[in-house]
Each structure stands twice: as C-alpha cells, then as structure tokens.
Amino acid sequence: MVLRGRLAPEVGALLLQALAAARETLYQRARGEGTATPPTDPSGDAPTMAQQQADALALLAETALHHGLDPGTPGERYQVVVHVDAPALADPDQPGQSVLAPEPASPGAEDGASRL
C-alpha cells in the first residue's frame, strides 16, 4: 500500500516528530532483542528509510488503536489566537486586510466565538 497526503505545516511537523519517536522506539527494541533489524524485515539487511518510516507508521497506528483515539482536551490542541482592534478591522485602508470571512461558531463551541 502506498500512502500519500498533504498536511498543514504544523500537522506535518507533528507527524514527522511522531514518526521519529516511533523509529527510535523500534530501534531501541531491536537493540534490546539483540537484532539489528526489526522483525518485519525478512531480508536481514538494515531496513531502508522507507521501511523504517512504514514500520514507525504501523507502530503509531497500533498505539493509537490500543490507547484509543482521544485527541486530548481542547487546551492540548493547536490553537491560534489573534487580537485585533475592531476599528483596524473596519477600516479597509488599513494594511494587512484579509479577504477571509469568519465562520459562525460551531454548535458545540464553549466560548461561542467565530472561527476564521
């Protein structure tokens, strides 16, 4: 199976960090077992980076399913807060104006704030 995707930069960075941690875990396990390669590599040669990434992704998936897929509390997720004076937003001649329109608050939003 080939898996391809496009992620937001912060999500991509998070995935790369998780994959690196999973590769390190697999490496430490292999060292503890006295083997140079993970058991999923039948050739006995050192696994390629692609194989290491695939093994790491499998470990992440197994771990997520084993521990549940709870993404954590909202405070643990990425959130960007931008504070702008209302007059600056209302004046179209102000530098940095955006064409983004706010989305209405989601029904379950605790703070009732609009999101961009």
C-alpha positions as CSV (number, residue, x, y, z in Angstrom):
1,M,0.0,0.0,0.0
2,V,1.2,3.5,-0.8
3,L,0.0,6.3,1.3
4,R,0.3,9.9,0.1
5,G,-1.1,13.1,1.6
6,R,-0.8,16.8,2.0
7,L,-0.8,18.2,5.6
8,A,-0.8,21.6,7.1
9,P,2.8,22.5,8.1
10,E,2.1,22.2,11.9
11,V,0.4,18.8,11.4
12,G,3.2,17.6,9.1
13,A,5.8,18.7,11.8
14,L,3.8,16.8,14.4
15,L,3.7,13.7,12.2
16,L,7.4,13.8,11.5
17,Q,8.1,14.1,15.2
18,A,5.9,11.2,16.0
19,L,7.5,9.1,13.3
20,A,11.0,9.9,14.6
21,A,9.9,8.9,18.1
22,A,8.4,5.6,16.8
23,R,11.5,4.8,14.7
24,E,13.7,5.4,17.8
25,T,11.4,3.1,19.9
26,L,11.7,0.4,17.2
27,Y,15.5,0.9,17.1
28,Q,15.7,0.5,20.9
29,R,13.5,-2.6,20.8
30,A,15.7,-4.1,18.1
31,R,18.8,-3.4,20.1
32,G,17.2,-4.9,23.3
33,E,16.5,-8.1,21.3
34,G,20.0,-8.2,20.0
35,T,18.9,-7.8,16.4
36,A,20.0,-5.1,14.0
37,T,16.7,-5.1,12.1
38,P,13.1,-5.1,13.2
39,P,11.3,-8.5,12.8
40,T,9.2,-7.2,9.9
41,D,12.2,-7.0,7.6
42,P,12.7,-10.6,6.2
43,S,15.9,-9.8,4.3
44,G,18.0,-9.4,7.4
45,D,19.7,-6.3,5.9
46,A,19.4,-2.9,7.5
47,P,16.0,-1.6,6.6
48,T,15.7,1.3,4.2
49,M,14.5,4.7,5.5
50,A,11.2,4.0,3.7
51,Q,10.8,0.7,5.6
52,Q,11.7,2.4,8.9
53,Q,9.0,5.0,8.2
54,A,6.5,2.3,7.3
55,D,7.3,0.4,10.5
56,A,7.1,3.6,12.5
57,L,3.7,4.5,11.0
58,A,2.4,1.0,11.8
59,L,3.6,1.4,15.4
60,L,1.8,4.8,15.6
61,A,-1.4,3.2,14.3
62,E,-1.2,0.2,16.7
63,T,-0.6,2.6,19.6
64,A,-3.5,4.8,18.6
65,L,-5.9,1.9,18.4
66,H,-4.6,0.3,21.6
67,H,-4.9,3.5,23.6
68,G,-7.9,5.0,21.9
69,L,-8.1,7.9,19.5
70,D,-8.9,10.6,22.1
71,P,-7.2,13.7,20.7
72,G,-7.0,15.2,24.2
73,T,-8.6,18.2,25.7
74,P,-9.0,21.3,23.6
75,G,-6.2,23.0,25.5
76,E,-3.8,20.4,24.2
77,R,-4.6,21.0,20.6
78,Y,-3.1,23.7,18.4
79,Q,-4.9,27.0,18.6
80,V,-4.0,30.4,17.3
81,V,-5.5,33.5,18.8
82,V,-5.2,36.8,17.0
83,H,-6.1,40.0,18.8
84,V,-7.0,43.0,16.6
85,D,-8.7,46.3,17.4
86,A,-12.2,46.5,15.8
87,P,-11.5,49.9,14.2
88,A,-8.5,48.4,12.4
89,L,-10.6,45.7,11.0
90,A,-13.4,48.0,9.9
91,D,-11.0,50.3,8.0
92,P,-10.4,48.9,4.5
93,D,-7.4,51.2,4.1
94,Q,-5.5,49.6,7.0
95,P,-2.5,47.5,5.9
96,G,-2.9,43.7,6.2
97,Q,-6.6,43.5,5.4
98,S,-7.7,39.9,4.7
99,V,-10.4,38.5,2.4
100,L,-11.2,35.7,4.9
101,A,-14.7,35.7,6.3
102,P,-15.3,34.3,9.7
103,E,-17.3,31.1,10.0
104,P,-20.2,31.1,12.5
105,A,-19.4,29.5,15.8
106,S,-19.8,25.7,15.9
107,P,-22.9,24.5,17.8
108,G,-20.6,22.8,20.5
109,A,-18.2,25.7,20.9
110,E,-17.9,26.6,24.5
111,D,-16.9,30.2,24.0
112,G,-19.4,30.9,21.2
113,A,-16.6,32.6,19.2
114,S,-16.4,32.8,15.5
115,R,-13.6,31.0,13.8
116,L,-11.6,32.0,10.7
